[in-house]
Amino acid sequence: MGRRVQKGDGADDPAPSSPDTGAPSIEIFETLDFIFIRVPIQEESMLTGLKIFHTSLQVMLKSFPKPDSEQVIRLPSPVRRKGTTAKYRDGILEIRLLKKSEHEMTEVGIDF
């Protein structure tokens, strides 16, 4: 899988590519608030059965690019559990993930 990581400042950091597995080239774009993953889809029929899952540090594309395969994409920053969207348009599947704020605070109660 070849992929290009593009930071919000426009600098490209190409990731090493693995042997050709038939998977399309995936691009990851990071902005201040979001991470965008752009997956070229050769045929709309490839979306049939595709399921998208994610943890805070990776995205899994199940049944992609083939029905019995899985594609795992590592994310450059942690993302939130909610707020992820996926849209297919003009041959591109775009997944938008909301980044976690580095300044999130959680109050810890004290037991007496």
Phi and psi restraints in degrees (range 20) as a CNS / XPLOR table:
assign (resid 1 and name C) (resid 2 and name N)
       (resid 2 and name CA) (resid 2 and name C) 1.0 -91.9 20.0 2
assign (resid 2 and name N) (resid 2 and name CA)
       (resid 2 and name C) (resid 3 and name N) 1.0 139.3 20.0 2
assign (resid 2 and name C) (resid 3 and name N)
       (resid 3 and name CA) (resid 3 and name C) 1.0 -148.2 20.0 2
assign (resid 3 and name N) (resid 3 and name CA)
       (resid 3 and name C) (resid 4 and name N) 1.0 152.6 20.0 2
assign (resid 3 and name C) (resid 4 and name N)
       (resid 4 and name CA) (resid 4 and name C) 1.0 -120.7 20.0 2
assign (resid 4 and name N) (resid 4 and name CA)
       (resid 4 and name C) (resid 5 and name N) 1.0 129.8 20.0 2
assign (resid 4 and name C) (resid 5 and name N)
       (resid 5 and name CA) (resid 5 and name C) 1.0 -102.2 20.0 2
assign (resid 5 and name N) (resid 5 and name CA)
       (resid 5 and name C) (resid 6 and name N) 1.0 125.8 20.0 2
assign (resid 5 and name C) (resid 6 and name N)
       (resid 6 and name CA) (resid 6 and name C) 1.0 -120.5 20.0 2
assign (resid 6 and name N) (resid 6 and name CA)
       (resid 6 and name C) (resid 7 and name N) 1.0 117.6 20.0 2
assign (resid 6 and name C) (resid 7 and name N)
       (resid 7 and name CA) (resid 7 and name C) 1.0 -76.1 20.0 2
assign (resid 7 and name N) (resid 7 and name CA)
       (resid 7 and name C) (resid 8 and name N) 1.0 165.2 20.0 2
assign (resid 7 and name C) (resid 8 and name N)
       (resid 8 and name CA) (resid 8 and name C) 1.0 -60.2 20.0 2
assign (resid 8 and name N) (resid 8 and name CA)
       (resid 8 and name C) (resid 9 and name N) 1.0 -20.4 20.0 2
assign (resid 8 and name C) (resid 9 and name N)
       (resid 9 and name CA) (resid 9 and name C) 1.0 -86.2 20.0 2
assign (resid 9 and name N) (resid 9 and name CA)
       (resid 9 and name C) (resid 10 and name N) 1.0 -0.5 20.0 2
assign (resid 9 and name C) (resid 10 and name N)
       (resid 10 and name CA) (resid 10 and name C) 1.0 94.1 20.0 2
assign (resid 10 and name N) (resid 10 and name CA)
       (resid 10 and name C) (resid 11 and name N) 1.0 -3.5 20.0 2
assign (resid 10 and name C) (resid 11 and name N)
       (resid 11 and name CA) (resid 11 and name C) 1.0 -77.8 20.0 2
assign (resid 11 and name N) (resid 11 and name CA)
       (resid 11 and name C) (resid 12 and name N) 1.0 136.0 20.0 2
assign (resid 11 and name C) (resid 12 and name N)
       (resid 12 and name CA) (resid 12 and name C) 1.0 -97.4 20.0 2
assign (resid 12 and name N) (resid 12 and name CA)
       (resid 12 and name C) (resid 13 and name N) 1.0 134.6 20.0 2
assign (resid 12 and name C) (resid 13 and name N)
       (resid 13 and name CA) (resid 13 and name C) 1.0 -124.9 20.0 2
assign (resid 13 and name N) (resid 13 and name CA)
       (resid 13 and name C) (resid 14 and name N) 1.0 89.4 20.0 2
assign (resid 13 and name C) (resid 14 and name N)
       (resid 14 and name CA) (resid 14 and name C) 1.0 -66.9 20.0 2
assign (resid 14 and name N) (resid 14 and name CA)
       (resid 14 and name C) (resid 15 and name N) 1.0 134.5 20.0 2
assign (resid 14 and name C) (resid 15 and name N)
       (resid 15 and name CA) (resid 15 and name C) 1.0 -89.3 20.0 2
assign (resid 15 and name N) (resid 15 and name CA)
       (resid 15 and name C) (resid 16 and name N) 1.0 151.6 20.0 2
assign (resid 15 and name C) (resid 16 and name N)
       (resid 16 and name CA) (resid 16 and name C) 1.0 -61.9 20.0 2
assign (resid 16 and name N) (resid 16 and name CA)
       (resid 16 and name C) (resid 17 and name N) 1.0 141.9 20.0 2
assign (resid 16 and name C) (resid 17 and name N)
       (resid 17 and name CA) (resid 17 and name C) 1.0 -98.6 20.0 2
assign (resid 17 and name N) (resid 17 and name CA)
       (resid 17 and name C) (resid 18 and name N) 1.0 147.2 20.0 2
assign (resid 17 and name C) (resid 18 and name N)
       (resid 18 and name CA) (resid 18 and name C) 1.0 -95.2 20.0 2
assign (resid 18 and name N) (resid 18 and name CA)
       (resid 18 and name C) (resid 19 and name N) 1.0 173.5 20.0 2
assign (resid 18 and name C) (resid 19 and name N)
       (resid 19 and name CA) (resid 19 and name C) 1.0 -57.0 20.0 2
assign (resid 19 and name N) (resid 19 and name CA)
       (resid 19 and name C) (resid 20 and name N) 1.0 151.9 20.0 2
assign (resid 19 and name C) (resid 20 and name N)
       (resid 20 and name CA) (resid 20 and name C) 1.0 -63.6 20.0 2
assign (resid 20 and name N) (resid 20 and name CA)
       (resid 20 and name C) (resid 21 and name N) 1.0 118.8 20.0 2
assign (resid 20 and name C) (resid 21 and name N)
       (resid 21 and name CA) (resid 21 and name C) 1.0 -110.0 20.0 2
assign (resid 21 and name N) (resid 21 and name CA)
       (resid 21 and name C) (resid 22 and name N) 1.0 8.3 20.0 2
assign (resid 21 and name C) (resid 22 and name N)
       (resid 22 and name CA) (resid 22 and name C) 1.0 87.6 20.0 2
assign (resid 22 and name N) (resid 22 and name CA)
       (resid 22 and name C) (resid 23 and name N) 1.0 -2.0 20.0 2
assign (resid 22 and name C) (resid 23 and name N)
       (resid 23 and name CA) (resid 23 and name C) 1.0 -82.3 20.0 2
assign (resid 23 and name N) (resid 23 and name CA)
       (resid 23 and name C) (resid 24 and name N) 1.0 141.4 20.0 2
assign (resid 23 and name C) (resid 24 and name N)
       (resid 24 and name CA) (resid 24 and name C) 1.0 -70.0 20.0 2
assign (resid 24 and name N) (resid 24 and name CA)
       (resid 24 and name C) (resid 25 and name N) 1.0 160.8 20.0 2
assign (resid 24 and name C) (resid 25 and name N)
       (resid 25 and name CA) (resid 25 and name C) 1.0 -70.7 20.0 2
assign (resid 25 and name N) (resid 25 and name CA)
       (resid 25 and name C) (resid 26 and name N) 1.0 128.5 20.0 2
assign (resid 25 and name C) (resid 26 and name N)
       (resid 26 and name CA) (resid 26 and name C) 1.0 -109.5 20.0 2
assign (resid 26 and name N) (resid 26 and name CA)
       (resid 26 and name C) (resid 27 and name N) 1.0 135.0 20.0 2
assign (resid 26 and name C) (resid 27 and name N)
       (resid 27 and name CA) (resid 27 and name C) 1.0 -112.0 20.0 2
assign (resid 27 and name N) (resid 27 and name CA)
       (resid 27 and name C) (resid 28 and name N) 1.0 141.2 20.0 2
assign (resid 27 and name C) (resid 28 and name N)
       (resid 28 and name CA) (resid 28 and name C) 1.0 -121.4 20.0 2
assign (resid 28 and name N) (resid 28 and name CA)
       (resid 28 and name C) (resid 29 and name N) 1.0 126.7 20.0 2
assign (resid 28 and name C) (resid 29 and name N)
       (resid 29 and name CA) (resid 29 and name C) 1.0 -118.3 20.0 2
assign (resid 29 and name N) (resid 29 and name CA)
       (resid 29 and name C) (resid 30 and name N) 1.0 130.1 20.0 2
assign (resid 29 and name C) (resid 30 and name N)
       (resid 30 and name CA) (resid 30 and name C) 1.0 -114.6 20.0 2
assign (resid 30 and name N) (resid 30 and name CA)
       (resid 30 and name C) (resid 31 and name N) 1.0 128.5 20.0 2
assign (resid 30 and name C) (resid 31 and name N)
       (resid 31 and name CA) (resid 31 and name C) 1.0 -114.7 20.0 2
assign (resid 31 and name N) (resid 31 and name CA)
       (resid 31 and name C) (resid 32 and name N) 1.0 -173.7 20.0 2
assign (resid 31 and name C) (resid 32 and name N)
       (resid 32 and name CA) (resid 32 and name C) 1.0 -61.6 20.0 2
assign (resid 32 and name N) (resid 32 and name CA)
       (resid 32 and name C) (resid 33 and name N) 1.0 -39.6 20.0 2
assign (resid 32 and name C) (resid 33 and name N)
       (resid 33 and name CA) (resid 33 and name C) 1.0 -109.9 20.0 2
assign (resid 33 and name N) (resid 33 and name CA)
       (resid 33 and name C) (resid 34 and name N) 1.0 -17.7 20.0 2
assign (resid 33 and name C) (resid 34 and name N)
       (resid 34 and name CA) (resid 34 and name C) 1.0 -133.9 20.0 2
assign (resid 34 and name N) (resid 34 and name CA)
       (resid 34 and name C) (resid 35 and name N) 1.0 160.4 20.0 2
assign (resid 34 and name C) (resid 35 and name N)
       (resid 35 and name CA) (resid 35 and name C) 1.0 -119.4 20.0 2
assign (resid 35 and name N) (resid 35 and name CA)
       (resid 35 and name C) (resid 36 and name N) 1.0 128.6 20.0 2
assign (resid 35 and name C) (resid 36 and name N)
       (resid 36 and name CA) (resid 36 and name C) 1.0 -110.2 20.0 2
assign (resid 36 and name N) (resid 36 and name CA)
       (resid 36 and name C) (resid 37 and name N) 1.0 133.6 20.0 2
assign (resid 36 and name C) (resid 37 and name N)
       (resid 37 and name CA) (resid 37 and name C) 1.0 -117.1 20.0 2
assign (resid 37 and name N) (resid 37 and name CA)
       (resid 37 and name C) (resid 38 and name N) 1.0 125.1 20.0 2
assign (resid 37 and name C) (resid 38 and name N)
       (resid 38 and name CA) (resid 38 and name C) 1.0 -115.0 20.0 2
assign (resid 38 and name N) (resid 38 and name CA)
       (resid 38 and name C) (resid 39 and name N) 1.0 120.1 20.0 2
assign (resid 38 and name C) (resid 39 and name N)
       (resid 39 and name CA) (resid 39 and name C) 1.0 -117.1 20.0 2
assign (resid 39 and name N) (resid 39 and name CA)
       (resid 39 and name C) (resid 40 and name N) 1.0 114.5 20.0 2
assign (resid 39 and name C) (resid 40 and name N)
       (resid 40 and name CA) (resid 40 and name C) 1.0 -68.0 20.0 2
assign (resid 40 and name N) (resid 40 and name CA)
       (resid 40 and name C) (resid 41 and name N) 1.0 132.0 20.0 2
assign (resid 40 and name C) (resid 41 and name N)
       (resid 41 and name CA) (resid 41 and name C) 1.0 -115.1 20.0 2
assign (resid 41 and name N) (resid 41 and name CA)
       (resid 41 and name C) (resid 42 and name N) 1.0 114.2 20.0 2
assign (resid 41 and name C) (resid 42 and name N)
       (resid 42 and name CA) (resid 42 and name C) 1.0 -66.5 20.0 2
assign (resid 42 and name N) (resid 42 and name CA)
       (resid 42 and name C) (resid 43 and name N) 1.0 -41.5 20.0 2
assign (resid 42 and name C) (resid 43 and name N)
       (resid 43 and name CA) (resid 43 and name C) 1.0 -132.2 20.0 2
assign (resid 43 and name N) (resid 43 and name CA)
       (resid 43 and name C) (resid 44 and name N) 1.0 137.3 20.0 2
assign (resid 43 and name C) (resid 44 and name N)
       (resid 44 and name CA) (resid 44 and name C) 1.0 -59.3 20.0 2
assign (resid 44 and name N) (resid 44 and name CA)
       (resid 44 and name C) (resid 45 and name N) 1.0 -25.9 20.0 2
assign (resid 44 and name C) (resid 45 and name N)
       (resid 45 and name CA) (resid 45 and name C) 1.0 -64.5 20.0 2
assign (resid 45 and name N) (resid 45 and name CA)
       (resid 45 and name C) (resid 46 and name N) 1.0 -19.5 20.0 2
assign (resid 45 and name C) (resid 46 and name N)
       (resid 46 and name CA) (resid 46 and name C) 1.0 -67.0 20.0 2
assign (resid 46 and name N) (resid 46 and name CA)
       (resid 46 and name C) (resid 47 and name N) 1.0 -18.1 20.0 2
assign (resid 46 and name C) (resid 47 and name N)
       (resid 47 and name CA) (resid 47 and name C) 1.0 -77.7 20.0 2
assign (resid 47 and name N) (resid 47 and name CA)
       (resid 47 and name C) (resid 48 and name N) 1.0 -18.2 20.0 2
assign (resid 47 and name C) (resid 48 and name N)
       (resid 48 and name CA) (resid 48 and name C) 1.0 -65.6 20.0 2
assign (resid 48 and name N) (resid 48 and name CA)
       (resid 48 and name C) (resid 49 and name N) 1.0 121.6 20.0 2
assign (resid 48 and name C) (resid 49 and name N)
       (resid 49 and name CA) (resid 49 and name C) 1.0 85.1 20.0 2
assign (resid 49 and name N) (resid 49 and name CA)
       (resid 49 and name C) (resid 50 and name N) 1.0 -9.1 20.0 2
assign (resid 49 and name C) (resid 50 and name N)
       (resid 50 and name CA) (resid 50 and name C) 1.0 -67.4 20.0 2
assign (resid 50 and name N) (resid 50 and name CA)
       (resid 50 and name C) (resid 51 and name N) 1.0 130.6 20.0 2
assign (resid 50 and name C) (resid 51 and name N)
       (resid 51 and name CA) (resid 51 and name C) 1.0 -124.8 20.0 2
assign (resid 51 and name N) (resid 51 and name CA)
       (resid 51 and name C) (resid 52 and name N) 1.0 139.1 20.0 2
assign (resid 51 and name C) (resid 52 and name N)
       (resid 52 and name CA) (resid 52 and name C) 1.0 -114.9 20.0 2
assign (resid 52 and name N) (resid 52 and name CA)
       (resid 52 and name C) (resid 53 and name N) 1.0 126.4 20.0 2
assign (resid 52 and name C) (resid 53 and name N)
       (resid 53 and name CA) (resid 53 and name C) 1.0 -127.4 20.0 2
assign (resid 53 and name N) (resid 53 and name CA)
       (resid 53 and name C) (resid 54 and name N) 1.0 155.8 20.0 2
assign (resid 53 and name C) (resid 54 and name N)
       (resid 54 and name CA) (resid 54 and name C) 1.0 -151.4 20.0 2
assign (resid 54 and name N) (resid 54 and name CA)
       (resid 54 and name C) (resid 55 and name N) 1.0 152.0 20.0 2
assign (resid 54 and name C) (resid 55 and name N)
       (resid 55 and name CA) (resid 55 and name C) 1.0 -107.6 20.0 2
assign (resid 55 and name N) (resid 55 and name CA)
       (resid 55 and name C) (resid 56 and name N) 1.0 -170.4 20.0 2
assign (resid 55 and name C) (resid 56 and name N)
       (resid 56 and name CA) (resid 56 and name C) 1.0 -71.5 20.0 2
assign (resid 56 and name N) (resid 56 and name CA)
       (resid 56 and name C) (resid 57 and name N) 1.0 -17.1 20.0 2
assign (resid 56 and name C) (resid 57 and name N)
       (resid 57 and name CA) (resid 57 and name C) 1.0 -125.4 20.0 2
assign (resid 57 and name N) (resid 57 and name CA)
       (resid 57 and name C) (resid 58 and name N) 1.0 -0.1 20.0 2
assign (resid 57 and name C) (resid 58 and name N)
       (resid 58 and name CA) (resid 58 and name C) 1.0 -154.1 20.0 2
assign (resid 58 and name N) (resid 58 and name CA)
       (resid 58 and name C) (resid 59 and name N) 1.0 157.3 20.0 2
assign (resid 58 and name C) (resid 59 and name N)
       (resid 59 and name CA) (resid 59 and name C) 1.0 -117.5 20.0 2
assign (resid 59 and name N) (resid 59 and name CA)
       (resid 59 and name C) (resid 60 and name N) 1.0 136.6 20.0 2
assign (resid 59 and name C) (resid 60 and name N)
       (resid 60 and name CA) (resid 60 and name C) 1.0 -115.5 20.0 2
assign (resid 60 and name N) (resid 60 and name CA)
       (resid 60 and name C) (resid 61 and name N) 1.0 128.7 20.0 2
assign (resid 60 and name C) (resid 61 and name N)
       (resid 61 and name CA) (resid 61 and name C) 1.0 -106.6 20.0 2
assign (resid 61 and name N) (resid 61 and name CA)
       (resid 61 and name C) (resid 62 and name N) 1.0 106.8 20.0 2
assign (resid 61 and name C) (resid 62 and name N)
       (resid 62 and name CA) (resid 62 and name C) 1.0 -91.7 20.0 2
assign (resid 62 and name N) (resid 62 and name CA)
       (resid 62 and name C) (resid 63 and name N) 1.0 144.5 20.0 2
assign (resid 62 and name C) (resid 63 and name N)
       (resid 63 and name CA) (resid 63 and name C) 1.0 62.8 20.0 2
assign (resid 63 and name N) (resid 63 and name CA)
       (resid 63 and name C) (resid 64 and name N) 1.0 39.4 20.0 2
assign (resid 63 and name C) (resid 64 and name N)
       (resid 64 and name CA) (resid 64 and name C) 1.0 -146.7 20.0 2
assign (resid 64 and name N) (resid 64 and name CA)
       (resid 64 and name C) (resid 65 and name N) 1.0 133.9 20.0 2
assign (resid 64 and name C) (resid 65 and name N)
       (resid 65 and name CA) (resid 65 and name C) 1.0 -82.3 20.0 2
assign (resid 65 and name N) (resid 65 and name CA)
       (resid 65 and name C) (resid 66 and name N) 1.0 -7.1 20.0 2
assign (resid 65 and name C) (resid 66 and name N)
       (resid 66 and name CA) (resid 66 and name C) 1.0 -120.6 20.0 2
assign (resid 66 and name N) (resid 66 and name CA)
       (resid 66 and name C) (resid 67 and name N) 1.0 159.9 20.0 2
assign (resid 66 and name C) (resid 67 and name N)
       (resid 67 and name CA) (resid 67 and name C) 1.0 -55.6 20.0 2
assign (resid 67 and name N) (resid 67 and name CA)
       (resid 67 and name C) (resid 68 and name N) 1.0 -33.5 20.0 2
assign (resid 67 and name C) (resid 68 and name N)
       (resid 68 and name CA) (resid 68 and name C) 1.0 -103.1 20.0 2
assign (resid 68 and name N) (resid 68 and name CA)
       (resid 68 and name C) (resid 69 and name N) 1.0 22.9 20.0 2
assign (resid 68 and name C) (resid 69 and name N)
       (resid 69 and name CA) (resid 69 and name C) 1.0 -121.3 20.0 2
assign (resid 69 and name N) (resid 69 and name CA)
       (resid 69 and name C) (resid 70 and name N) 1.0 170.3 20.0 2
assign (resid 69 and name C) (resid 70 and name N)
       (resid 70 and name CA) (resid 70 and name C) 1.0 -141.4 20.0 2
assign (resid 70 and name N) (resid 70 and name CA)
       (resid 70 and name C) (resid 71 and name N) 1.0 138.6 20.0 2
assign (resid 70 and name C) (resid 71 and name N)
       (resid 71 and name CA) (resid 71 and name C) 1.0 -114.8 20.0 2
assign (resid 71 and name N) (resid 71 and name CA)
       (resid 71 and name C) (resid 72 and name N) 1.0 127.9 20.0 2
assign (resid 71 and name C) (resid 72 and name N)
       (resid 72 and name CA) (resid 72 and name C) 1.0 -112.5 20.0 2
assign (resid 72 and name N) (resid 72 and name CA)
       (resid 72 and name C) (resid 73 and name N) 1.0 129.4 20.0 2
assign (resid 72 and name C) (resid 73 and name N)
       (resid 73 and name CA) (resid 73 and name C) 1.0 -119.1 20.0 2
assign (resid 73 and name N) (resid 73 and name CA)
       (resid 73 and name C) (resid 74 and name N) 1.0 121.2 20.0 2
assign (resid 73 and name C) (resid 74 and name N)
       (resid 74 and name CA) (resid 74 and name C) 1.0 -82.8 20.0 2
assign (resid 74 and name N) (resid 74 and name CA)
       (resid 74 and name C) (resid 75 and name N) 1.0 137.6 20.0 2
assign (resid 74 and name C) (resid 75 and name N)
       (resid 75 and name CA) (resid 75 and name C) 1.0 -95.9 20.0 2
assign (resid 75 and name N) (resid 75 and name CA)
       (resid 75 and name C) (resid 76 and name N) 1.0 146.0 20.0 2
assign (resid 75 and name C) (resid 76 and name N)
       (resid 76 and name CA) (resid 76 and name C) 1.0 -75.3 20.0 2
assign (resid 76 and name N) (resid 76 and name CA)
       (resid 76 and name C) (resid 77 and name N) 1.0 -16.8 20.0 2
assign (resid 76 and name C) (resid 77 and name N)
       (resid 77 and name CA) (resid 77 and name C) 1.0 -146.6 20.0 2
assign (resid 77 and name N) (resid 77 and name CA)
       (resid 77 and name C) (resid 78 and name N) 1.0 155.3 20.0 2
assign (resid 77 and name C) (resid 78 and name N)
       (resid 78 and name CA) (resid 78 and name C) 1.0 -65.7 20.0 2
assign (resid 78 and name N) (resid 78 and name CA)
       (resid 78 and name C) (resid 79 and name N) 1.0 146.3 20.0 2
assign (resid 78 and name C) (resid 79 and name N)
       (resid 79 and name CA) (resid 79 and name C) 1.0 -122.9 20.0 2
assign (resid 79 and name N) (resid 79 and name CA)
       (resid 79 and name C) (resid 80 and name N) 1.0 162.8 20.0 2
assign (resid 79 and name C) (resid 80 and name N)
       (resid 80 and name CA) (resid 80 and name C) 1.0 -76.9 20.0 2
assign (resid 80 and name N) (resid 80 and name CA)
       (resid 80 and name C) (resid 81 and name N) 1.0 159.7 20.0 2
assign (resid 80 and name C) (resid 81 and name N)
       (resid 81 and name CA) (resid 81 and name C) 1.0 -70.4 20.0 2
assign (resid 81 and name N) (resid 81 and name CA)
       (resid 81 and name C) (resid 82 and name N) 1.0 -37.0 20.0 2
assign (resid 81 and name C) (resid 82 and name N)
       (resid 82 and name CA) (resid 82 and name C) 1.0 -110.9 20.0 2
assign (resid 82 and name N) (resid 82 and name CA)
       (resid 82 and name C) (resid 83 and name N) 1.0 162.2 20.0 2
assign (resid 82 and name C) (resid 83 and name N)
       (resid 83 and name CA) (resid 83 and name C) 1.0 99.2 20.0 2
assign (resid 83 and name N) (resid 83 and name CA)
       (resid 83 and name C) (resid 84 and name N) 1.0 3.7 20.0 2
assign (resid 83 and name C) (resid 84 and name N)
       (resid 84 and name CA) (resid 84 and name C) 1.0 -82.2 20.0 2
assign (resid 84 and name N) (resid 84 and name CA)
       (resid 84 and name C) (resid 85 and name N) 1.0 136.9 20.0 2
assign (resid 84 and name C) (resid 85 and name N)
       (resid 85 and name CA) (resid 85 and name C) 1.0 -129.0 20.0 2
assign (resid 85 and name N) (resid 85 and name CA)
       (resid 85 and name C) (resid 86 and name N) 1.0 155.5 20.0 2
assign (resid 85 and name C) (resid 86 and name N)
       (resid 86 and name CA) (resid 86 and name C) 1.0 -136.3 20.0 2
assign (resid 86 and name N) (resid 86 and name CA)
       (resid 86 and name C) (resid 87 and name N) 1.0 132.1 20.0 2
assign (resid 86 and name C) (resid 87 and name N)
       (resid 87 and name CA) (resid 87 and name C) 1.0 -133.5 20.0 2
assign (resid 87 and name N) (resid 87 and name CA)
       (resid 87 and name C) (resid 88 and name N) 1.0 140.8 20.0 2
assign (resid 87 and name C) (resid 88 and name N)
       (resid 88 and name CA) (resid 88 and name C) 1.0 -112.8 20.0 2
assign (resid 88 and name N) (resid 88 and name CA)
       (resid 88 and name C) (resid 89 and name N) 1.0 124.4 20.0 2
assign (resid 88 and name C) (resid 89 and name N)
       (resid 89 and name CA) (resid 89 and name C) 1.0 -155.7 20.0 2
assign (resid 89 and name N) (resid 89 and name CA)
       (resid 89 and name C) (resid 90 and name N) 1.0 136.7 20.0 2
assign (resid 89 and name C) (resid 90 and name N)
       (resid 90 and name CA) (resid 90 and name C) 1.0 51.8 20.0 2
assign (resid 90 and name N) (resid 90 and name CA)
       (resid 90 and name C) (resid 91 and name N) 1.0 42.0 20.0 2
assign (resid 90 and name C) (resid 91 and name N)
       (resid 91 and name CA) (resid 91 and name C) 1.0 79.8 20.0 2
assign (resid 91 and name N) (resid 91 and name CA)
       (resid 91 and name C) (resid 92 and name N) 1.0 8.6 20.0 2
assign (resid 91 and name C) (resid 92 and name N)
       (resid 92 and name CA) (resid 92 and name C) 1.0 -125.5 20.0 2
assign (resid 92 and name N) (resid 92 and name CA)
       (resid 92 and name C) (resid 93 and name N) 1.0 128.2 20.0 2
assign (resid 92 and name C) (resid 93 and name N)
       (resid 93 and name CA) (resid 93 and name C) 1.0 -93.3 20.0 2
assign (resid 93 and name N) (resid 93 and name CA)
       (resid 93 and name C) (resid 94 and name N) 1.0 119.0 20.0 2
assign (resid 93 and name C) (resid 94 and name N)
       (resid 94 and name CA) (resid 94 and name C) 1.0 -112.7 20.0 2
assign (resid 94 and name N) (resid 94 and name CA)
       (resid 94 and name C) (resid 95 and name N) 1.0 123.0 20.0 2
assign (resid 94 and name C) (resid 95 and name N)
       (resid 95 and name CA) (resid 95 and name C) 1.0 -108.7 20.0 2
assign (resid 95 and name N) (resid 95 and name CA)
       (resid 95 and name C) (resid 96 and name N) 1.0 126.4 20.0 2
assign (resid 95 and name C) (resid 96 and name N)
       (resid 96 and name CA) (resid 96 and name C) 1.0 -115.1 20.0 2
assign (resid 96 and name N) (resid 96 and name CA)
       (resid 96 and name C) (resid 97 and name N) 1.0 121.9 20.0 2
assign (resid 96 and name C) (resid 97 and name N)
       (resid 97 and name CA) (resid 97 and name C) 1.0 -115.7 20.0 2
assign (resid 97 and name N) (resid 97 and name CA)
       (resid 97 and name C) (resid 98 and name N) 1.0 138.3 20.0 2
assign (resid 97 and name C) (resid 98 and name N)
       (resid 98 and name CA) (resid 98 and name C) 1.0 -85.8 20.0 2
assign (resid 98 and name N) (resid 98 and name CA)
       (resid 98 and name C) (resid 99 and name N) 1.0 122.9 20.0 2
assign (resid 98 and name C) (resid 99 and name N)
       (resid 99 and name CA) (resid 99 and name C) 1.0 -71.8 20.0 2
assign (resid 99 and name N) (resid 99 and name CA)
       (resid 99 and name C) (resid 100 and name N) 1.0 150.1 20.0 2
assign (resid 99 and name C) (resid 100 and name N)
       (resid 100 and name CA) (resid 100 and name C) 1.0 -75.8 20.0 2
assign (resid 100 and name N) (resid 100 and name CA)
       (resid 100 and name C) (resid 101 and name N) 1.0 140.9 20.0 2
assign (resid 100 and name C) (resid 101 and name N)
       (resid 101 and name CA) (resid 101 and name C) 1.0 -75.7 20.0 2
assign (resid 101 and name N) (resid 101 and name CA)
       (resid 101 and name C) (resid 102 and name N) 1.0 135.4 20.0 2
assign (resid 101 and name C) (resid 102 and name N)
       (resid 102 and name CA) (resid 102 and name C) 1.0 -72.4 20.0 2
assign (resid 102 and name N) (resid 102 and name CA)
       (resid 102 and name C) (resid 103 and name N) 1.0 -13.1 20.0 2
assign (resid 102 and name C) (resid 103 and name N)
       (resid 103 and name CA) (resid 103 and name C) 1.0 -106.7 20.0 2
assign (resid 103 and name N) (resid 103 and name CA)
       (resid 103 and name C) (resid 104 and name N) 1.0 21.3 20.0 2
assign (resid 103 and name C) (resid 104 and name N)
       (resid 104 and name CA) (resid 104 and name C) 1.0 -67.0 20.0 2
assign (resid 104 and name N) (resid 104 and name CA)
       (resid 104 and name C) (resid 105 and name N) 1.0 136.1 20.0 2
assign (resid 104 and name C) (resid 105 and name N)
       (resid 105 and name CA) (resid 105 and name C) 1.0 -119.2 20.0 2
assign (resid 105 and name N) (resid 105 and name CA)
       (resid 105 and name C) (resid 106 and name N) 1.0 141.9 20.0 2
assign (resid 105 and name C) (resid 106 and name N)
       (resid 106 and name CA) (resid 106 and name C) 1.0 -123.5 20.0 2
assign (resid 106 and name N) (resid 106 and name CA)
       (resid 106 and name C) (resid 107 and name N) 1.0 128.0 20.0 2
assign (resid 106 and name C) (resid 107 and name N)
       (resid 107 and name CA) (resid 107 and name C) 1.0 -81.0 20.0 2
assign (resid 107 and name N) (resid 107 and name CA)
       (resid 107 and name C) (resid 108 and name N) 1.0 138.3 20.0 2
assign (resid 107 and name C) (resid 108 and name N)
       (resid 108 and name CA) (resid 108 and name C) 1.0 -112.4 20.0 2
assign (resid 108 and name N) (resid 108 and name CA)
       (resid 108 and name C) (resid 109 and name N) 1.0 121.3 20.0 2
assign (resid 108 and name C) (resid 109 and name N)
       (resid 109 and name CA) (resid 109 and name C) 1.0 -76.0 20.0 2
assign (resid 109 and name N) (resid 109 and name CA)
       (resid 109 and name C) (resid 110 and name N) 1.0 154.8 20.0 2
assign (resid 109 and name C) (resid 110 and name N)
       (resid 110 and name CA) (resid 110 and name C) 1.0 -109.7 20.0 2
assign (resid 110 and name N) (resid 110 and name CA)
       (resid 110 and name C) (resid 111 and name N) 1.0 124.6 20.0 2
assign (resid 110 and name C) (resid 111 and name N)
       (resid 111 and name CA) (resid 111 and name C) 1.0 -83.6 20.0 2
assign (resid 111 and name N) (resid 111 and name CA)
       (resid 111 and name C) (resid 112 and name N) 1.0 138.5 20.0 2
